[in-house]
């Protein structure tokens, strides 16, 4: 993959292409051309910026949203388009596939990894220089899909912050073994919220509560196990596995939730 061939999406070219393909009529084309960008909007991806303008899609008379633009761009470039569903992502696995810096620099986010393939969401359909490097490091075939830039940015921060908090919390508790017998279970019950106020545990619990709210989960299930604790959300009556936590982190998360609820239970 030659980086010379890379062509990041340019706003003026995007607007022209949308006009050529009939998605913008003359009036909306003019509005898009002369739309002023604030200082913050200068950093926005062109797909997201045009989607924010609430222009009319000339083909459907509905709004020309960021998602509609991404679907159009994906079809144009022969890529699959996909919305990012965090419930389908193994956060621990995908965040280990590449660094945060690499993900941010190339505006990409790993979504799925198996023995042969690494599925990566990208927001730049014409930028592929990163593919060869990632295939070499991961020793897997990289499958590119197109996703909304705003979703990639939001979930990148969420995924890596969560993974970082769990990794740090886990490393701080490596010396604590899992529950081995009844005596240790009783001792745990007597303990006063072990590590409940650790900043990394606080971050994990905050993320879980906010994420559950966003997903409209009716309840959160935390299932401690000897090695790994499962976190599940019940959404529309169905339990979904959201994350797997190391045993010692699971204990601290439960302790944090007890503290927030002012619970004193074994």
C-alpha positions in Angstrom: 0.0 0.0 0.0 1.6 3.3 -1.1 0.9 6.3 1.1 1.2 8.5 -2.1 -2.2 7.1 -3.1 -3.8 8.2 0.2 -6.4 10.9 -0.4 -8.1 12.1 2.8 -11.6 13.4 2.3 -11.6 17.1 1.4 -14.7 19.2 2.1 -14.8 20.9 -1.3 -14.3 17.7 -3.2 -17.0 16.0 -1.1 -19.5 18.7 -1.8 -18.8 18.6 -5.5 -19.1 14.8 -5.6 -22.4 14.9 -3.7 -23.7 17.4 -6.3 -22.4 15.2 -9.2 -24.1 12.1 -7.8 -27.4 14.0 -7.4 -27.6 14.1 -3.6 -27.5 17.9 -3.6 -29.6 20.2 -5.7 -28.3 23.7 -6.7 -29.7 25.4 -3.6 -28.3 22.9 -1.1 -25.0 22.8 -3.0 -24.6 26.5 -2.5 -25.4 26.2 1.2 -22.8 23.5 1.6 -20.2 25.5 -0.4 -20.5 28.6 1.7 -21.1 27.0 5.1 -18.8 28.6 7.7 -16.9 26.4 10.1 -16.2 27.4 13.6 -12.8 26.8 15.2 -14.1 23.5 16.7 -15.7 22.5 13.4 -12.4 22.8 11.6 -11.4 19.6 13.3 -14.6 17.8 12.2 -14.5 15.2 9.5 -16.2 16.5 6.3 -18.8 13.7 6.5 -19.8 14.9 10.0 -19.7 18.6 9.1 -21.9 18.2 6.1 -24.2 15.9 8.0 -24.5 18.6 10.7 -25.8 21.2 8.1 -29.2 19.5 7.9 -29.2 19.8 4.1 -31.9 18.1 2.0 -31.0 14.8 0.2 -32.2 15.6 -3.3 -32.9 11.9 -4.0 -35.2 11.2 -1.0 -36.1 14.8 0.2 -35.0 13.6 3.7 -32.1 15.1 5.6 -28.6 14.4 4.2 -27.2 13.0 7.5 -23.7 11.8 8.3 -24.9 8.3 8.0 -26.5 8.8 4.6 -23.2 10.3 3.4 -21.2 7.4 4.8 -23.5 4.8 3.1 -23.1 6.7 -0.2 -19.3 6.9 0.2 -19.1 3.2 1.1 -21.1 2.2 -2.0 -19.0 4.4 -4.1 -15.7 2.9 -2.8 -16.9 -0.7 -2.7 -16.8 -1.0 1.1 -19.3 -2.3 3.5 -20.9 0.3 5.8 -21.6 -0.6 9.4 -22.9 1.2 12.5 -20.8 0.5 15.6 -22.6 -1.6 18.1 -20.6 -1.7 21.4 -22.5 -4.8 22.5 -20.9 -6.7 19.7 -17.3 -5.5 20.4 -14.8 -7.4 22.6 -13.2 -4.2 23.9 -10.3 -5.9 25.6 -9.4 -7.8 22.4 -9.7 -5.0 19.9 -7.9 -2.4 22.0 -4.9 -4.7 22.2 -4.8 -5.0 18.3 -3.5 -1.4 18.0 -2.4 1.5 20.2 -4.7 4.5 20.9 -2.2 6.7 19.1 -2.3 4.6 15.9 -6.1 4.5 16.0 -6.3 8.2 16.4 -3.7 9.1 13.8 -5.4 7.1 11.1 -9.0 7.7 12.2 -9.7 3.9 12.6 -11.0 1.6 15.2 -10.8 -2.2 15.4 -14.1 -3.9 15.9 -13.5 -7.6 15.6 -10.5 -9.9 15.7 -10.2 -13.6 15.2 -7.4 -16.0 14.1 -7.4 -14.8 10.5 -9.1 -11.4 10.2 -9.0 -8.1 11.9 -12.1 -6.0 11.1 -11.4 -2.3 11.2 -13.8 0.7 10.9 -12.4 3.6 9.0 -13.6 7.1 8.2 -11.2 7.7 5.3 -12.2 5.4 2.4 -9.3 6.5 0.2 -6.5 6.2 2.9 -5.0 2.7 3.1 -1.3 3.2 4.0 -1.9 2.0 7.5 -3.3 -1.4 6.4 0.1 -3.0 5.5 1.6 -1.9 8.9 -1.4 -3.3 10.8 -1.4 -6.6 8.9 2.3 -7.0 9.6 1.9 -6.3 13.3 -1.3 -8.3 13.9 -0.4 -11.1 11.5 -4.0 -11.0 10.2 -5.8 -9.9 7.1 -7.3 -6.5 7.6 -10.9 -6.1 6.5 -11.9 -2.4 6.1 -15.4 -1.2 6.7 -16.7 2.4 6.6 -18.3 3.8 9.7 -19.4 7.3 10.8 -16.5 9.4 11.9 -18.4 10.7 14.9 -19.0 7.1 16.1 -15.4 6.1 15.6 -14.2 9.1 17.6 -16.7 8.6 20.4 -16.2 4.8 20.8 -12.4 5.1 20.5 -12.3 7.2 23.6 -14.8 5.0 25.5 -13.1 1.7 24.5 -9.5 2.8 25.3 -10.4 4.6 28.5 -12.3 1.5 29.7 -9.5 -0.9 28.7 -6.9 1.4 30.3 -8.8 1.7 33.6 -9.3 -2.1 33.8 -5.7 -2.9 33.0 -4.4 -0.4 35.6 -6.8 -1.6 38.2 -5.9 -5.2 37.4 -2.1 -4.5 37.6 -2.6 -2.8 41.0 -4.4 -5.9 42.3 -2.2 -8.6 40.8 -1.1 -9.7 44.3 -4.6 -10.5 45.3 -5.6 -14.0 44.6 -9.2 -15.1 43.6 -11.6 -16.5 46.2 -10.4 -20.0 47.1 -12.5 -21.1 50.0 -15.3 -20.2 52.4 -13.0 -18.4 54.8 -11.8 -16.0 52.1 -15.5 -15.4 51.1 -16.3 -14.5 54.7 -13.3 -12.2 54.9 -14.4 -10.4 51.7 -17.9 -9.9 53.2 -16.4 -8.2 56.3 -14.1 -6.0 54.3 -15.0 -2.3 53.9 -15.4 -1.8 50.1 -11.9 -2.9 49.0 -10.4 -0.4 46.6 -13.8 1.0 45.9 -12.4 4.6 45.6 -9.5 3.7 43.3 -9.7 6.1 40.4 -9.6 3.3 37.8 -12.4 1.4 39.5 -14.4 4.7 39.7 -13.9 5.1 35.9 -15.0 1.6 35.2 -18.2 1.9 37.3 -19.0 5.3 35.8 -18.6 3.9 32.3 -20.8 0.9 33.1 -23.6 3.1 34.5 -23.5 5.6 31.7 -23.3 2.9 29.0 -26.2 1.0 30.6 -28.3 4.3 30.4 -27.3 4.9 26.8 -28.3 1.3 25.9 -31.6 1.6 27.8 -30.7 -1.4 29.9 -33.2 -2.3 32.5 -30.6 -3.9 34.8 -27.0 -4.8 35.1 -25.8 -8.2 36.0 -22.3 -8.7 37.5 -21.4 -12.3 37.7 -18.2 -13.1 39.7 -16.2 -16.1 38.6 -13.0 -17.7 39.8 -10.9 -16.2 37.0 -13.2 -13.8 35.0 -16.3 -11.8 36.0 -19.0 -11.3 33.4 -20.9 -8.0 33.1 -24.2 -8.3 31.3 -27.0 -5.8 30.5 -30.6 -6.8 30.1 -32.0 -5.0 27.1 -35.5 -5.6 25.9 -35.7 -8.7 28.1 -32.5 -10.2 26.7 -29.1 -10.5 28.5 -26.1 -9.2 26.6 -22.5 -9.9 27.6 -20.9 -6.4 27.7 -17.5 -7.0 29.2 -15.3 -9.6 31.0 -13.4 -8.3 34.0 -10.5 -9.9 35.9 -11.7 -11.5 39.2 -10.0 -8.9 41.4 -11.4 -6.0 39.4 -14.8 -7.5 39.6 -14.6 -7.6 43.4 -13.6 -3.9 43.5 -16.4 -2.9 41.0 -18.9 -4.6 43.2 -17.5 -2.9 46.2 -17.7 0.5 44.4 -21.4 -0.1 43.5 -22.1 -1.1 47.2 -20.5 2.2 48.3 -22.6 4.2 45.9 -25.7 2.5 47.1 -24.7 2.8 50.7 -25.1 -1.0 51.0 -23.6 -3.0 53.8 -24.0 -6.5 52.7 -21.7 -9.5 52.6 
